[in-house]
Amino acid sequence: MTTTAEETTRDGQAVKRPSLPARLGRLLLHDRVALLCLLLVVLVAWMQVLDRGGYLLGPYDAAYMAAALESFVPLCVLALAETLVILSGRGGIDLSVGAMVSLTGMAFGFMVGEWGWPLWPSLAAALAFGTALGAVNGFLVAVLGFPSLIATLATGYAYSSLALVSNDNAPISTKPIQDLHELTSMVDLPFGLPPVPEQFFTFLIPCVALVWLLLNRTAFGRRLYAVGTNETAARYAAVSVSGTRFRAFALAGLLSGAAAIVTVGQFASARPDAGTVGNGMALPAITIAVLGGVAITGGAGRVGGVVLAALLVVWLNAGILLYFEGSAGARFQLLALGLLLVASTSLNAPAGRRRRRRRGPAGRTAGRA
């Protein structure tokens, strides 16, 4: 084999090498992590240009970006919850994650703020409670065969209602609950780096590590990808489809419980509408998962892509708030979120078609994280 700057010769056949821009374009199209890294660089650079031009209401600097990580933590955790559900295939989606945040947060508020439970048992009980709520979704979808869209829409309504009536539509803001705000205080970093929220280390990193290990280093992860890729082939391979899908929804409830604890600490209050106020947390979490490269048809997705997508959405929203005065920024955030969802879906669709062509009708391969 001989190689030149323009072509490669294999067995006497001249094959023209693609140009560098073509190779980069192919990398960005096929590798969602690389594309998101580029978009993050472009976003930060563009915001710096606007900042220096005096177009922003405040400085878009490292301190501001680090402070924005406070909203990044619960959104990223819920996006990971949606990732597990979507990976399970058959149109898997969980519209109740925001309602689970509200109801689990209220349960956690009662434990700490009203019943006087110690913190650590309350944390464990709140996580178990969230897991139980997710297990209800899993039972409806995996065991009874309800479409996940309908099942989680119904349980979302139910969980939201229970959260509202649990304390007569009033938040729990007793002194023990207010003291939980220390869980979300800013932590100083070495080397002159700006401080970041404490929950970045205490909640986000453990949740990301847990999901990554589950998907990449356990039999459950292999079964989840197999079920999401081809349910029939997974059954022939003796994989418990219903059991795998049930565990995905239960784990989504566990992660929703973690997000609920974070929101209680952030608000210094257990609010019955914490996960559903405004446009809620469910739709942004779904958008982030799809933007991160999780195929809406299931069976393909990477944890790294979801984390980067959450960071992109949070920093974009932070920049929009600095560009527009008053409540206009929140409205344009919704526009940006919708455009990101359309763009990410259009990018995922060609990738899904390529995977189906490679697998063929029998579905021989599964996407891996």
C-alpha positions in Angstrom: 0.0 0.0 0.0 1.3 3.4 -1.0 0.0 6.7 0.3 0.1 10.2 -1.1 -1.4 13.4 -0.1 -4.2 12.9 -2.6 -4.9 9.2 -2.9 -4.4 5.8 -1.4 -3.6 2.7 -3.6 -5.1 -0.6 -2.5 -4.6 -3.7 -4.7 -3.9 -1.5 -7.7 -7.1 0.5 -7.2 -6.7 4.3 -6.7 -9.0 5.6 -4.0 -9.2 9.3 -3.5 -9.0 10.4 0.1 -11.6 12.7 1.4 -10.5 16.2 2.2 -9.9 17.4 5.8 -13.2 19.5 5.8 -15.1 16.5 4.6 -13.6 14.3 7.3 -14.4 16.9 10.0 -17.9 17.2 8.7 -18.4 13.5 8.8 -17.0 13.3 12.3 -19.4 16.0 13.5 -22.4 14.3 11.8 -21.6 10.9 13.2 -20.2 11.8 16.7 -22.7 13.7 18.8 -20.1 14.4 21.5 -17.8 16.1 19.1 -20.6 18.2 17.7 -21.8 19.3 21.1 -18.2 20.2 22.1 -18.0 22.4 19.0 -21.4 24.0 19.8 -20.3 24.7 23.3 -17.1 26.5 22.1 -19.2 28.5 19.5 -21.7 29.4 22.1 -19.2 30.7 24.7 -17.2 32.5 22.0 -20.4 34.2 20.6 -21.5 35.2 24.1 -18.0 36.7 24.8 -18.4 38.7 21.6 -21.8 40.0 22.7 -20.4 40.8 26.2 -17.5 42.8 24.9 -19.8 44.6 22.5 -22.0 45.8 25.4 -25.1 43.9 24.2 -25.6 41.9 27.4 -27.1 43.1 30.7 -24.2 41.7 32.7 -20.9 39.9 32.2 -21.0 36.5 30.7 -17.8 35.3 32.5 -16.5 32.2 34.2 -18.2 33.1 37.5 -21.6 33.5 35.8 -21.2 30.2 33.9 -20.2 28.4 37.1 -23.2 29.8 39.0 -25.5 28.6 36.1 -24.5 25.0 37.1 -27.0 25.3 39.9 -29.8 24.7 37.4 -27.6 22.3 35.4 -27.6 19.7 38.1 -31.3 18.8 38.4 -31.9 19.1 34.6 -28.9 16.8 33.8 -30.1 14.2 36.4 -33.6 14.2 34.9 -32.1 14.0 31.4 -30.2 10.9 32.5 -33.5 9.5 33.8 -35.1 10.0 30.4 -32.1 8.4 28.8 -32.7 5.1 30.6 -36.4 5.1 29.7 -35.9 6.1 26.0 -33.1 3.5 25.6 -35.6 0.8 26.5 -37.3 1.3 23.2 -41.0 0.9 22.1 -41.4 4.7 22.2 -40.3 4.8 25.8 -40.7 8.2 27.4 -41.5 9.4 30.9 -43.6 12.6 31.1 -44.0 12.2 34.9 -40.4 13.0 36.0 -41.3 16.6 36.9 -44.3 15.4 38.9 -42.1 12.8 40.7 -39.7 15.6 41.6 -42.6 17.5 43.2 -44.1 14.6 45.1 -40.8 13.2 46.3 -39.7 16.7 47.3 -42.9 17.0 49.4 -42.3 13.6 51.0 -38.7 14.6 51.8 -40.0 17.9 53.2 -42.4 16.1 55.5 -39.6 13.7 56.7 -37.1 16.4 57.6 -39.3 19.5 58.2 -42.4 18.1 59.8 -41.6 14.7 61.3 -38.1 15.5 62.5 -36.3 12.6 60.8 -32.5 12.6 60.7 -31.1 13.7 57.4 -29.5 10.5 56.2 -32.5 8.3 56.7 -34.6 10.9 55.1 -32.3 11.0 52.0 -32.5 7.2 51.7 -36.3 7.2 52.2 -36.8 9.9 49.6 -34.7 8.0 47.0 -36.7 4.8 47.8 -39.9 6.8 47.5 -38.9 8.1 44.1 -37.9 4.6 43.0 -41.4 3.4 44.0 -43.0 6.1 41.9 -40.9 5.0 38.9 -41.8 1.4 39.6 -45.5 2.3 39.2 -44.7 3.6 35.8 -42.7 0.5 35.0 -45.5 -1.8 36.1 -48.0 0.0 33.9 -45.7 0.1 30.8 -43.7 -3.1 31.1 -46.1 -5.5 32.8 -49.6 -4.2 31.8 -48.5 -3.0 28.4 -49.7 0.5 28.5 -48.1 3.0 26.0 -45.5 4.9 28.0 -46.8 8.2 26.8 -50.3 7.6 28.1 -49.2 5.8 31.3 -46.7 8.5 32.4 -49.1 11.3 31.4 -51.7 9.7 33.7 -49.3 9.1 36.6 -47.9 12.6 36.1 -51.3 14.1 36.7 -51.8 11.8 39.7 -48.4 12.6 41.3 -48.9 16.4 40.7 -52.3 16.3 42.3 -51.0 14.3 45.4 -48.1 16.8 45.8 -50.6 19.7 45.8 -53.0 18.2 48.2 -50.4 16.7 50.5 -49.9 20.0 52.4 -53.0 21.9 51.1 -51.0 23.4 48.2 -48.6 25.1 50.6 -44.8 24.7 50.7 -42.9 23.3 53.6 -40.4 25.9 54.8 -39.6 25.0 58.4 -36.2 25.7 59.9 -34.8 22.2 59.2 -35.8 22.5 55.5 -34.2 26.0 55.3 -31.0 24.6 56.7 -30.8 22.2 53.8 -29.8 25.1 51.6 -26.3 24.5 52.8 -26.3 21.4 50.6 -26.3 23.7 47.6 -23.8 26.2 48.7 -20.9 27.3 46.5 -17.6 25.4 46.8 -14.3 27.1 46.2 -12.0 25.5 43.7 -8.2 25.6 43.5 -6.0 27.3 40.8 -8.2 30.4 40.7 -11.2 28.6 39.3 -14.7 30.1 40.1 -16.7 28.4 42.8 -19.3 25.8 41.7 -22.4 24.6 43.5 -21.8 21.8 46.0 -24.5 19.6 44.5 -22.3 19.3 41.4 -20.1 17.0 43.4 -22.5 15.5 45.9 -25.4 14.6 43.5 -24.5 15.1 39.8 -21.2 13.3 39.6 -22.5 10.2 41.5 -25.6 10.1 39.3 -23.6 10.4 36.1 -21.1 7.7 37.3 -24.0 5.4 38.3 -25.7 5.7 34.9 -22.5 5.3 33.0 -21.5 2.2 34.9 -24.9 0.7 34.5 -24.9 1.2 30.8 -21.3 0.3 30.0 -20.2 -2.2 32.7 -23.2 -4.3 33.7 -25.4 -7.0 32.2 -28.4 -4.7 32.7 -26.9 -2.1 30.3 -26.3 -4.7 27.6 -29.9 -6.0 28.0 -31.3 -2.5 27.9 -29.5 -1.7 24.6 -30.6 -5.0 23.2 -34.3 -4.5 24.2 -34.3 -1.0 22.8 -32.6 -2.1 19.5 -34.7 -5.1 18.7 -37.2 -6.4 21.2 -37.9 -9.6 19.3 -34.3 -10.5 19.0 -33.8 -9.8 22.7 -36.5 -12.3 23.6 -34.9 -14.9 21.4 -31.7 -14.2 23.3 -33.5 -15.0 26.6 -33.5 -11.4 27.8 -36.4 -10.5 30.0 -37.9 -7.6 28.1 -40.5 -6.6 30.6 -38.1 -6.9 33.5 -35.5 -4.8 31.8 -38.0 -2.1 30.9 -39.4 -2.1 34.4 -36.0 -1.5 35.9 -35.4 1.4 33.5 -38.5 3.2 34.7 -37.7 2.4 38.4 -34.2 3.8 38.0 -35.7 6.9 36.4 -37.7 7.3 39.5 -34.6 6.9 41.6 -32.9 9.7 39.7 -36.0 11.9 39.9 -35.8 11.4 43.7 -32.2 12.7 43.6 -33.3 15.7 41.6 -36.1 16.3 44.1 -33.6 16.5 47.0 -31.5 18.9 45.1 -34.5 21.2 44.3 -35.5 21.2 48.0 -32.1 22.4 48.9 -32.0 25.0 46.2 -35.3 26.5 47.1 -34.8 26.0 50.9 -38.4 24.8 50.7 -40.3 21.7 49.7 -42.6 23.1 47.0 -45.6 21.1 45.6 -45.0 22.5 42.1 -41.2 22.3 42.1 -41.0 20.1 39.1 -44.1 21.2 37.2 -44.2 25.0 37.6 -44.2 26.8 34.3 -43.3 24.4 31.6 -42.1 21.8 34.0 -38.9 19.8 34.0 -40.0 16.8 31.9 -40.0 18.4 28.5 -36.5 20.1 28.9 -35.2 16.7 30.2 -36.5 14.9 27.1 -35.1 17.6 24.8 -31.7 17.3 26.4 -31.6 13.5 26.1 -32.5 13.7 22.4 -30.1 16.6 21.8 -27.4 14.4 23.5 -27.8 11.7 20.8 -30.3 9.3 22.5 -32.3 7.8 19.6 -36.0 8.3 20.3 -36.6 4.8 18.9 -34.4 3.4 21.6 -31.2 1.3 21.6 -28.6 4.1 21.1 -27.3 6.9 23.3 -24.2 8.0 25.3 -24.1 9.4 28.7 -21.4 11.9 27.7 -23.6 13.3 25.0 -26.4 13.9 27.5 -24.2 15.7 29.9 -22.8 18.0 27.2 -26.3 18.7 25.9 -27.5 19.7 29.4 -24.5 22.0 29.7 -25.2 23.5 26.3 -28.9 24.1 27.2 -28.1 25.7 30.5 -25.4 28.0 29.2 -27.6 29.0 26.3 -30.4 29.8 28.6 -28.1 31.8 30.9 -26.9 33.8 27.9 -30.5 34.5 26.7 -31.4 35.9 30.1 -28.5 38.3 29.8 -29.5 39.4 26.3 -33.2 40.2 26.9 -34.7 42.4 29.6 -37.5 41.3 31.9 -39.6 38.3 31.2 -38.8 38.3 27.5 -35.7 36.1 28.2 -37.8 33.2 29.5 -40.0 33.3 26.4 -37.1 33.2 24.1 -35.7 30.3 26.1 -38.7 28.3 25.1 -38.1 29.2 21.5 -34.5 28.1 21.7 -35.5 24.8 23.4 -38.0 24.1 20.6 -35.4 24.8 17.9 -32.9 22.6 19.6 -35.4 19.8 19.8 -36.2 20.0 16.1 -32.5 20.2 15.2 -31.5 17.3 17.4 -34.3 15.1 16.1 -33.3 15.8 12.5 -29.7 14.9 13.4 -30.8 11.7 15.1 -33.0 10.5 12.2 -30.2 9.9 9.6 -28.1 8.1 12.3 -31.1 5.9 13.0 -31.5 5.1 9.3 -27.8 4.2 9.1 -28.0 1.9 12.1 -31.0 0.1 10.6 -29.2 -0.4 7.3 -26.2 -1.9 9.1 -28.4 -4.1 11.3 -30.7 -5.3 8.5 -34.2 -6.6 9.1 -33.0 -9.0 11.8 -31.5 -6.3 14.0 -28.1 -7.9 14.5 -26.4 -5.1 16.4 -27.2 -2.7 19.2 -26.1 0.9 19.8 -23.6 1.3 22.6 -22.9 4.2 25.0 
